[in-house]
Amino acid sequence: MVLHLSGELDLAGVDLLEETVTRLSESLAPTILLDLSELEFIDSAGISLLIRLDAACRRDGDRLRIVPGPRPVQRLLELTDADRRLRFTPAA
């Protein structure tokens, strides 16, 4: 299952993404791929959500993978050390 994120991942959108990933993690999808390649901005709420989703998916079978975002998004993940906690995979 692939979720393509675009635009901004901030406080306004984290609830919807969290609900969607939670629903998918309850399904039979073997892997959930979050594609950040079209994301333009991420704030602390978005970063926190990615870390929470990753932790929850590791507990439930290690099913979450993340395609890196553009340089500005990846830079924020690096500055917060979130890049060390998340597992990135190349775009398909």
VMD Tcl script that builds the backbone (N, CA, C; Angstrom):
set m [mol new atoms 276]
animate dup $m
set s [atomselect $m all]
$s set {name element resname resid chain x y z} {
  {N N MET 1 A 0.844 -1.160 0.000}
  {CA C MET 1 A 0.000 0.000 0.000}
  {C C MET 1 A 0.897 1.234 0.000}
  {N N VAL 2 A 0.662 2.153 -0.912}
  {CA C VAL 2 A 1.482 3.357 -1.041}
  {C C VAL 2 A 0.624 4.592 -0.774}
  {N N LEU 3 A 1.117 5.448 0.103}
  {CA C LEU 3 A 0.493 6.742 0.361}
  {C C LEU 3 A 1.449 7.822 -0.140}
  {N N HIS 4 A 1.026 8.569 -1.142}
  {CA C HIS 4 A 1.828 9.655 -1.690}
  {C C HIS 4 A 1.424 10.944 -0.972}
  {N N LEU 5 A 2.343 11.517 -0.215}
  {CA C LEU 5 A 2.069 12.770 0.492}
  {C C LEU 5 A 2.587 13.924 -0.342}
  {N N SER 6 A 1.798 14.991 -0.393}
  {CA C SER 6 A 2.242 16.188 -1.111}
  {C C SER 6 A 1.801 17.411 -0.321}
  {N N GLY 7 A 2.398 18.528 -0.656}
  {CA C GLY 7 A 2.053 19.762 0.050}
  {C C GLY 7 A 2.733 19.821 1.402}
  {N N GLU 8 A 1.930 20.002 2.445}
  {CA C GLU 8 A 2.469 20.176 3.791}
  {C C GLU 8 A 1.990 19.073 4.725}
  {N N LEU 9 A 2.881 18.597 5.556}
  {CA C LEU 9 A 2.506 17.689 6.640}
  {C C LEU 9 A 2.745 18.462 7.928}
  {N N ASP 10 A 1.658 19.055 8.421}
  {CA C ASP 10 A 1.746 19.867 9.621}
  {C C ASP 10 A 0.570 19.541 10.534}
  {N N LEU 11 A 0.395 20.325 11.553}
  {CA C LEU 11 A -0.643 20.077 12.553}
  {C C LEU 11 A -2.020 19.886 11.918}
  {N N ALA 12 A -2.280 20.586 10.837}
  {CA C ALA 12 A -3.592 20.505 10.194}
  {C C ALA 12 A -3.849 19.149 9.534}
  {N N GLY 13 A -2.800 18.419 9.179}
  {CA C GLY 13 A -2.996 17.172 8.452}
  {C C GLY 13 A -2.603 15.898 9.168}
  {N N VAL 14 A -2.018 16.016 10.345}
  {CA C VAL 14 A -1.507 14.802 10.998}
  {C C VAL 14 A -2.619 13.846 11.422}
  {N N ASP 15 A -3.753 14.362 11.852}
  {CA C ASP 15 A -4.834 13.470 12.290}
  {C C ASP 15 A -5.316 12.575 11.155}
  {N N LEU 16 A -5.510 13.155 9.986}
  {CA C LEU 16 A -5.979 12.380 8.842}
  {C C LEU 16 A -4.959 11.310 8.453}
  {N N LEU 17 A -3.690 11.678 8.410}
  {CA C LEU 17 A -2.664 10.696 8.061}
  {C C LEU 17 A -2.588 9.595 9.108}
  {N N GLU 18 A -2.667 9.964 10.367}
  {CA C GLU 18 A -2.608 8.960 11.433}
  {C C GLU 18 A -3.783 7.984 11.329}
  {N N GLU 19 A -4.977 8.496 11.090}
  {CA C GLU 19 A -6.148 7.632 10.923}
  {C C GLU 19 A -5.974 6.686 9.735}
  {N N THR 20 A -5.468 7.220 8.636}
  {CA C THR 20 A -5.295 6.420 7.428}
  {C C THR 20 A -4.280 5.306 7.647}
  {N N VAL 21 A -3.133 5.633 8.232}
  {CA C VAL 21 A -2.105 4.615 8.458}
  {C C VAL 21 A -2.584 3.593 9.484}
  {N N THR 22 A -3.302 4.025 10.492}
  {CA C THR 22 A -3.843 3.091 11.489}
  {C C THR 22 A -4.798 2.105 10.824}
  {N N ARG 23 A -5.665 2.623 9.959}
  {CA C ARG 23 A -6.588 1.748 9.231}
  {C C ARG 23 A -5.833 0.766 8.353}
  {N N LEU 24 A -4.813 1.241 7.654}
  {CA C LEU 24 A -4.029 0.360 6.790}
  {C C LEU 24 A -3.271 -0.689 7.592}
  {N N SER 25 A -2.770 -0.299 8.761}
  {CA C SER 25 A -2.014 -1.263 9.567}
  {C C SER 25 A -2.920 -2.367 10.094}
  {N N GLU 26 A -4.222 -2.110 10.159}
  {CA C GLU 26 A -5.180 -3.126 10.578}
  {C C GLU 26 A -5.619 -4.004 9.410}
  {N N SER 27 A -5.245 -3.617 8.200}
  {CA C SER 27 A -5.611 -4.388 7.010}
  {C C SER 27 A -4.573 -5.481 6.770}
  {N N LEU 28 A -4.704 -6.144 5.652}
  {CA C LEU 28 A -3.779 -7.221 5.304}
  {C C LEU 28 A -2.601 -6.741 4.470}
  {N N ALA 29 A -2.477 -5.431 4.269}
  {CA C ALA 29 A -1.364 -4.908 3.471}
  {C C ALA 29 A -0.041 -5.291 4.126}
  {N N PRO 30 A 0.828 -5.981 3.397}
  {CA C PRO 30 A 2.088 -6.431 4.005}
  {C C PRO 30 A 3.051 -5.289 4.318}
  {N N THR 31 A 2.982 -4.214 3.520}
  {CA C THR 31 A 3.868 -3.071 3.720}
  {C C THR 31 A 3.088 -1.783 3.480}
  {N N ILE 32 A 3.393 -0.792 4.302}
  {CA C ILE 32 A 2.827 0.544 4.120}
  {C C ILE 32 A 3.990 1.452 3.741}
  {N N LEU 33 A 3.901 2.042 2.567}
  {CA C LEU 33 A 4.961 2.903 2.067}
  {C C LEU 33 A 4.460 4.344 2.076}
  {N N LEU 34 A 5.118 5.185 2.853}
  {CA C LEU 34 A 4.822 6.623 2.862}
  {C C LEU 34 A 5.814 7.302 1.925}
  {N N ASP 35 A 5.315 7.846 0.859}
  {CA C ASP 35 A 6.159 8.504 -0.132}
  {C C ASP 35 A 6.154 10.008 0.144}
  {N N LEU 36 A 7.284 10.508 0.642}
  {CA C LEU 36 A 7.413 11.931 0.969}
  {C C LEU 36 A 8.000 12.739 -0.178}
  {N N SER 37 A 8.217 12.118 -1.333}
  {CA C SER 37 A 8.968 12.772 -2.409}
  {C C SER 37 A 8.308 14.047 -2.937}
  {N N GLU 38 A 7.010 14.216 -2.742}
  {CA C GLU 38 A 6.337 15.435 -3.206}
  {C C GLU 38 A 5.944 16.358 -2.051}
  {N N LEU 39 A 6.426 16.057 -0.862}
  {CA C LEU 39 A 6.136 16.883 0.304}
  {C C LEU 39 A 6.962 18.168 0.223}
  {N N GLU 40 A 6.331 19.296 0.448}
  {CA C GLU 40 A 7.027 20.579 0.373}
  {C C GLU 40 A 7.462 21.084 1.746}
  {N N PHE 41 A 6.756 20.659 2.795}
  {CA C PHE 41 A 7.031 21.177 4.132}
  {C C PHE 41 A 6.594 20.156 5.164}
  {N N ILE 42 A 7.339 20.078 6.250}
  {CA C ILE 42 A 6.956 19.262 7.397}
  {C C ILE 42 A 7.309 20.048 8.653}
  {N N ASP 43 A 6.403 20.047 9.636}
  {CA C ASP 43 A 6.693 20.736 10.895}
  {C C ASP 43 A 6.890 19.705 12.001}
  {N N SER 44 A 7.015 20.187 13.224}
  {CA C SER 44 A 7.296 19.279 14.345}
  {C C SER 44 A 6.164 18.275 14.568}
  {N N ALA 45 A 4.921 18.677 14.292}
  {CA C ALA 45 A 3.795 17.743 14.434}
  {C C ALA 45 A 3.918 16.611 13.413}
  {N N GLY 46 A 4.313 16.941 12.194}
  {CA C GLY 46 A 4.502 15.925 11.156}
  {C C GLY 46 A 5.657 14.998 11.471}
  {N N ILE 47 A 6.751 15.557 11.954}
  {CA C ILE 47 A 7.912 14.743 12.325}
  {C C ILE 47 A 7.559 13.816 13.473}
  {N N SER 48 A 6.884 14.348 14.472}
  {CA C SER 48 A 6.464 13.533 15.615}
  {C C SER 48 A 5.550 12.395 15.171}
  {N N LEU 49 A 4.643 12.692 14.258}
  {CA C LEU 49 A 3.745 11.655 13.755}
  {C C LEU 49 A 4.521 10.555 13.044}
  {N N LEU 50 A 5.473 10.911 12.192}
  {CA C LEU 50 A 6.261 9.891 11.496}
  {C C LEU 50 A 6.966 8.975 12.490}
  {N N ILE 51 A 7.510 9.541 13.549}
  {CA C ILE 51 A 8.198 8.736 14.563}
  {C C ILE 51 A 7.207 7.820 15.281}
  {N N ARG 52 A 6.033 8.348 15.644}
  {CA C ARG 52 A 5.009 7.522 16.313}
  {C C ARG 52 A 4.511 6.399 15.414}
  {N N LEU 53 A 4.259 6.726 14.142}
  {CA C LEU 53 A 3.790 5.705 13.209}
  {C C LEU 53 A 4.837 4.618 13.018}
  {N N ASP 54 A 6.088 5.031 12.909}
  {CA C ASP 54 A 7.168 4.060 12.755}
  {C C ASP 54 A 7.237 3.134 13.964}
  {N N ALA 55 A 7.163 3.689 15.160}
  {CA C ALA 55 A 7.224 2.874 16.380}
  {C C ALA 55 A 6.047 1.905 16.452}
  {N N ALA 56 A 4.847 2.383 16.122}
  {CA C ALA 56 A 3.659 1.527 16.167}
  {C C ALA 56 A 3.760 0.410 15.136}
  {N N CYS 57 A 4.216 0.736 13.942}
  {CA C CYS 57 A 4.328 -0.285 12.901}
  {C C CYS 57 A 5.429 -1.293 13.215}
  {N N ARG 58 A 6.481 -0.883 13.882}
  {CA C ARG 58 A 7.522 -1.845 14.291}
  {C C ARG 58 A 6.946 -2.847 15.285}
  {N N ARG 59 A 6.101 -2.365 16.195}
  {CA C ARG 59 A 5.464 -3.265 17.165}
  {C C ARG 59 A 4.509 -4.239 16.481}
  {N N ASP 60 A 3.910 -3.782 15.385}
  {CA C ASP 60 A 2.883 -4.570 14.710}
  {C C ASP 60 A 3.392 -5.312 13.476}
  {N N GLY 61 A 4.666 -5.560 13.393}
  {CA C GLY 61 A 5.165 -6.356 12.282}
  {C C GLY 61 A 6.128 -5.663 11.344}
  {N N ASP 62 A 6.623 -4.499 11.719}
  {CA C ASP 62 A 7.682 -3.849 10.951}
  {C C ASP 62 A 7.271 -3.606 9.500}
  {N N ARG 63 A 6.130 -2.953 9.300}
  {CA C ARG 63 A 5.561 -2.828 7.964}
  {C C ARG 63 A 5.700 -1.452 7.329}
  {N N LEU 64 A 6.201 -0.466 8.040}
  {CA C LEU 64 A 6.259 0.895 7.504}
  {C C LEU 64 A 7.613 1.170 6.857}
  {N N ARG 65 A 7.571 1.727 5.656}
  {CA C ARG 65 A 8.760 2.196 4.966}
  {C C ARG 65 A 8.475 3.607 4.471}
  {N N ILE 66 A 9.513 4.407 4.358}
  {CA C ILE 66 A 9.351 5.812 3.985}
  {C C ILE 66 A 10.288 6.148 2.832}
  {N N VAL 67 A 9.716 6.719 1.770}
  {CA C VAL 67 A 10.517 7.244 0.666}
  {C C VAL 67 A 10.920 8.653 1.070}
  {N N PRO 68 A 12.211 8.970 0.994}
  {CA C PRO 68 A 12.664 10.296 1.428}
  {C C PRO 68 A 11.979 11.439 0.687}
  {N N GLY 69 A 11.915 12.567 1.382}
  {CA C GLY 69 A 11.361 13.771 0.793}
  {C C GLY 69 A 12.440 14.574 0.094}
  {N N PRO 70 A 12.064 15.714 -0.468}
  {CA C PRO 70 A 13.045 16.602 -1.078}
  {C C PRO 70 A 14.017 17.139 -0.027}
  {N N ARG 71 A 15.075 17.716 -0.476}
  {CA C ARG 71 A 16.156 18.161 0.421}
  {C C ARG 71 A 15.671 19.000 1.608}
  {N N PRO 72 A 14.791 19.992 1.443}
  {CA C PRO 72 A 14.368 20.774 2.621}
  {C C PRO 72 A 13.662 19.922 3.681}
  {N N VAL 73 A 12.865 18.964 3.249}
  {CA C VAL 73 A 12.175 18.076 4.194}
  {C C VAL 73 A 13.188 17.163 4.885}
  {N N GLN 74 A 14.083 16.577 4.105}
  {CA C GLN 74 A 15.091 15.686 4.696}
  {C C GLN 74 A 15.996 16.446 5.651}
  {N N ARG 75 A 16.278 17.690 5.325}
  {CA C ARG 75 A 17.145 18.501 6.197}
  {C C ARG 75 A 16.506 18.693 7.569}
  {N N LEU 76 A 15.204 18.940 7.612}
  {CA C LEU 76 A 14.522 19.068 8.907}
  {C C LEU 76 A 14.538 17.756 9.676}
  {N N LEU 77 A 14.386 16.644 8.964}
  {CA C LEU 77 A 14.460 15.339 9.628}
  {C C LEU 77 A 15.857 15.096 10.182}
  {N N GLU 78 A 16.875 15.548 9.470}
  {CA C GLU 78 A 18.259 15.420 9.951}
  {C C GLU 78 A 18.506 16.298 11.178}
  {N N LEU 79 A 18.027 17.543 11.128}
  {CA C LEU 79 A 18.251 18.474 12.240}
  {C C LEU 79 A 17.612 17.993 13.542}
  {N N THR 80 A 16.537 17.236 13.428}
  {CA C THR 80 A 15.851 16.724 14.614}
  {C C THR 80 A 16.267 15.292 14.952}
  {N N ASP 81 A 17.213 14.741 14.206}
  {CA C ASP 81 A 17.672 13.349 14.353}
  {C C ASP 81 A 16.584 12.322 14.055}
  {N N ALA 82 A 15.465 12.763 13.499}
  {CA C ALA 82 A 14.412 11.821 13.127}
  {C C ALA 82 A 14.893 10.888 12.023}
  {N N ASP 83 A 15.799 11.359 11.182}
  {CA C ASP 83 A 16.312 10.515 10.097}
  {C C ASP 83 A 17.030 9.276 10.626}
  {N N ARG 84 A 17.520 9.334 11.843}
  {CA C ARG 84 A 18.209 8.174 12.441}
  {C C ARG 84 A 17.215 7.145 12.987}
  {N N ARG 85 A 15.999 7.573 13.269}
  {CA C ARG 85 A 14.979 6.675 13.826}
  {C C ARG 85 A 14.099 6.055 12.758}
  {N N LEU 86 A 13.975 6.722 11.641}
  {CA C LEU 86 A 13.101 6.262 10.568}
  {C C LEU 86 A 13.880 5.433 9.567}
  {N N ARG 87 A 13.193 4.490 8.945}
  {CA C ARG 87 A 13.820 3.687 7.901}
  {C C ARG 87 A 13.351 4.145 6.546}
  {N N PHE 88 A 14.305 4.575 5.747}
  {CA C PHE 88 A 13.994 5.078 4.413}
  {C C PHE 88 A 14.293 4.011 3.379}
  {N N THR 89 A 13.532 4.065 2.316}
  {CA C THR 89 A 13.698 3.139 1.221}
  {C C THR 89 A 13.706 3.948 -0.068}
  {N N PRO 90 A 14.449 3.514 -1.074}
  {CA C PRO 90 A 14.438 4.262 -2.330}
  {C C PRO 90 A 13.058 4.253 -2.988}
  {N N ALA 91 A 12.779 5.263 -3.767}
  {CA C ALA 91 A 11.519 5.315 -4.522}
  {C C ALA 91 A 11.478 4.165 -5.507}
  {N N ALA 92 A 10.291 3.640 -5.733}
  {CA C ALA 92 A 10.149 2.501 -6.651}
  {C C ALA 92 A 10.260 2.923 -8.086}
}
mol reanalyze $m
mol bondsrecalc $m
mol representation Tube
mol addrep $m
